[in-house]
Amino acid sequence: MRVMLALIFLLVTIGVYIGTKKLYTRYPYPFMLPLLISTIVLIILLLVFQIPYETYALGGKWLEMLLGPAVVALAYPLYRQLSMLKSNFIPIVTSVSIGAIIGIGSGLMLSKWAGLEQELIYSLVPKSVTTPVAMDIATTIGGIPPLSAVLVMVAGIGGVVLAPYLFKWCKIVQEIGKGIGTGSAAHAIGTAKALENSEKEGAASSVAMTLSAIIVSIIGPFIVFLFY
């Protein structure tokens, strides 16, 4: 019975995503992003049919197993764009470092301004890095790992939705600049979107995502210890 439920929810998830992707192809607006719309649709389905998340997750875990190979696959565009990355090494490292610091600082300042409890504040610190790393950081500094995972998803989707408007407003047109910004702020979700735009932008975003995870892992606990 559990296997049957898992298979059903897996097929529903894939079907919803394929449907939203076709919708996005027809109406390619940032707020029609397949990941955003499919997430909303799945939440509505779970609420309407009163399906517990734990039951739905039986099938979702099968998709989680593909995250590892998907991340490893990002090495291919990195390899193809290796010369570009080498020639822009210092600007990339500098910009990602600044982005990581701003990502941590903005989360701490906003949460402190809102008067949140320390446990919630610690959960916000790793919001701009990929989910596995964010959960490990949250565990280390005393946050709530599942909450950090949700915040990572919100940051990723929000970053991808708002990125086109911010790039246009700030007049950022270079592929490397867009990739670095997207990867630093929207991690894996942003990198997936950057790869849709171009291989060069995707490679830059992949590097930014990886460097950001390393930098936040190092300075995140230090900043929390320093100010809290």
N, C-alpha and C positions, 0 to 999 in steps of 0.2 A: 504493500500500500504506500509506504514512504517513497519507494522508488518511482511509483506511478505518479504521485503528487509532484515529486521533484522534476520528472520529465515534463509534466503538464506546465508547471510554472516556468521551466526553462524555455519551452516552446512559446509560451505567452510572451515572455520577455523578449525573445528574439523577434517574434512577430510584431510586437509593438514598436521595437526599434526600427525594423525594416519599413514599417508603415510611416513612421515619423521621418525617416531618412528620405523617403520618396516625397513626402510633403515638403521637406526642406529643399529638395532639388527643384521643386516647382516654385516655392516661395523662399528664396535664399536670404532671409533676413536674420540678423543676429539673435533675435528673440525666438526664432523658430528652430534653434539648434536642436538636433535630434536627441541629444542626451538630456537636455532640459525638458523638452516636451514629453519624451518617453518616461522620464522620472515622474512627472506630474500625472500622466495617464495611469501609470502603475500604482501610484499612491491612491488615486481615486478608485481604481478597481479594488484595491485591498480594503478601502474604507466601505465602499458600497456593498461588497460581498462579505464584509466582516471576517477577512482572512488574517490571522495573526502573522506578524512579520517572520516569526520563527518558522512557520510552515512554508511561507514563500521562500525563505532562505535555503530550504532544502535543494531547490533547483539553482538558486543564485550562487551557491558554493561551487557548482561545476564551472560557472563562468569565471569565478575568482581564480580557479586553477590556471586559467589562460593568461592571467595578468603577467606572470613571470616571463613566459615566452614572448609576450607582446613587448615588454620592456627590453628584453634582449634583442628583439628585432630592430630596435631603434639604432643599434650599432651599425647597421648597414648604411643608412644615409650619413652617419658620422664618418664612416670610412670613405665614402664617395666625396665628402666635402672636407677631407682632412687638411688639404692645403689652405683652404679658406680659413679654417679654424686656427691653424698655426699662425697665419699672417695677422690674425686679429686677436691673438691670445691675451695680450695685456688689456685692451679695451673690454674684452668679454669678462675677464676675471674681475676687473675693477667695477664694471657696471653690475654684475651679479652680486658682488659683495655689498655694494650700496643698496641694491634691491632687497637683499636678505635682511640687512639692518633695518631698513624702512618697514619691511613686512613684520618684523618682530615688534619694532617700536610702535607702529600704528595699532597693532593688536593690544599691546599693553596700555597705551594711552587711552584708547577708546573704552576698554573694559574698566579701567580705573575711573574714567570720567562717568561711566554708567553705574559705578558703585557695585560691581560684581564681586562675588566671593572669590577668594584666592584660588580655589580649586577650578573655578570656571576661567579665571584669568590664565592659569597655567595651561589650560586646554586650548586657549587661543594662540599661544606662542608659536606652535608649529603649523599654523593654518595654511602657510604658503609652500609647504613641501609635500611630496607625494605620500599617500596614505600610510604605507608600512613604516616609513621613517617618522612620520608625524606621531603615530601611535607609540612608537618606542620612546620618542622624546617626551611625550606626555607622561608616560610611565615613569621616566627618570626624574622629572621635575615635580611630580605629584599632581598631574592633571588627570583628566578622565579620558582614556584612550578612545572609547566609542564616540564620545562627543567631539574629540579632535578629528576623527574620521569624517563626521558629518560636516564639520567646519571646513575641512579640506575640500570636500565636494562642493560646498557653497562657494568657497573662494575660487575653485576651478571653473565652475559653470559661470559664476558672476564675471570672472576675468575674461572668459571667452566671449560672453555676450557684450560686455562693455568695451573690449579691446578695439574693435573697428571704429567706434566713436571717438575714443581717446587718441588713437593714432591719427585720425583725421583732424581732430581739434589741435593736437600738438604738432601736426605736419610731419609725422614720422612716416617716411616712404621706403626706406631701405629695408631689405628683407632681413638682414642680420639684426638690425635694431628692433624690428617687430618680433623676431624670434626670441631674442634675449628678454624682451619685456614680457612676452607671453609665457615663456618657460619659467621665469623668476616668480611671476605672480600666480600663474594658473597651472603650474607643474604638468602632470601627465595629460590632463584634459586639454590644456592649452597646447601641448606639444602635438597631440593628435590633430588638433585643428590647424596648427602651423604646417604640418605635413600635407594637409589638404591644399594649402595655398602654394607651397613650393618646397622642393627638397632642401634648398639652402636655408629657408626659414625654419623648417623642421629640424635640421641639424643644429642650428644655433639654439633653438628652443630646448632640444634634448640636452645639450651641454649646460645650458642655464639651469635646467631642472636638476641635473646631477650635482652641479657645483653648489646650487642653493641648498640642497639637502645636506651636503657635507658642511657647509658654512653654518647653517642654522643648528646642526647637531653639535657643533663646537661652541658657538657663541650664545646659543639659546639658554642653556643652563647657567652660563656665566652671567648673562644679563639679569636673569631672574634672581640669582643669588645676590647680585650687586644691588638691585633695587627693592627686593622683597625679603 
